[in-house]
Amino acid sequence: MPSFEALVKEKSTRLEEIPLELQTFAQKQEKKILKDIISQLDKLEKVNGQIKINNANLRAIADISDELKTIFVNKDYLKAVKQFASEFDTQATVNNKLFEKGFGSVDVPLASKEYIDIAKQNAVDALAGEPYKTITVKPIQGILENAVVNGANITDTINSLETFILGDEETVGQIGKYLKQITNDSFAIADRSYTSIVSEDLGNDWFYFSGTVVKNTRCFCEQRVGNYYHYKEIESWGNGENLGSCDIGGGVWAGEIDGTNESTIYSYLGGYNCLHSLIPVSEFVVPESDKERARNLGYIE
């Protein structure tokens, strides 16, 4: 079996790369989607580049709106979403190897396995169900309907669609922004929650804050990654304590997810788009410096 360090690296790498794979695929799809929608606009009656305000165009927009559902949730996209969901099981297997490395033979509780199934379905729903359609189909329907009702210029309409779908030099497209958050958060939160359930069953007290520091790593994570923490200190963060210079006021840090408390901190950790994790470890591997910090805080004797 790989070493503890190798497994931690694999776990951390997957937390970054698995969501990115779907994000990259979707980004390529977005260009095709835009092209498909623009081709649909040929159905509209226009005069000198202006969309005519008439019943025929309103009916055409209704037809295009029906087409949008299949354009966005197409066969290739659904296949990629299902592949993404299957990686939740693989991530659980990597975690199981880490548990075994740190604690020997571990009986994974049934609740953790059932949780992964729920997390997978929730991710699929968010990425291909009504939430996804709400963030994609409905806004574009609005752009098209407003264009017909107001007799908009066809070039301006196409530019609006392009900005919404692909973004521009200053902003990311709304679809890409949504997919990044959902893929990052659903995969990372599932990983952390699975670990939390098993850790609760093990009854261990110490965790390793794993992951990497990148350009946009928030203060909360940057100051903690690579260190070991007693569970009482972790829970204190959820209660807005021991945040140090990362406290932006009222016991809150930048990027914190609403509803973070002493219980949910194990799942939400650093907040939105956080790709770090807490790995349960034996007290015997915890450095004395981290134990001393816990003593000074009154969490251990």
Buried (B, 14 or more C-beta within 10 A) or exposed (E): EEEBEEBBBBBBBBBBEBBBBBBEBBBEBBEEBBEBBBEBBEBBEBEEEBBEBEEEBBEBBEEBBEBBEEBBBBEEBEEBBEEBBEBBEEBBEBBBBBBBBBBEEBEBBEEBEEBBEEBBEBBBBBBBBEBBBEBBBEBBBEBBBEBBEEBBBBEEBBEBBBBBBBBEEEEBBBBBEBBBBBBBBBBBBBBBBBBBBBBBBBEBBBBBBBBBEEEEBBBBBBBBBEBBBBBBBBBBBBEBEBBEEBBBEEBBBEBBBEEBEBEBBBBBBBBBBBBBBBBBBBEEEBEEEBBEBBEEBEBBE
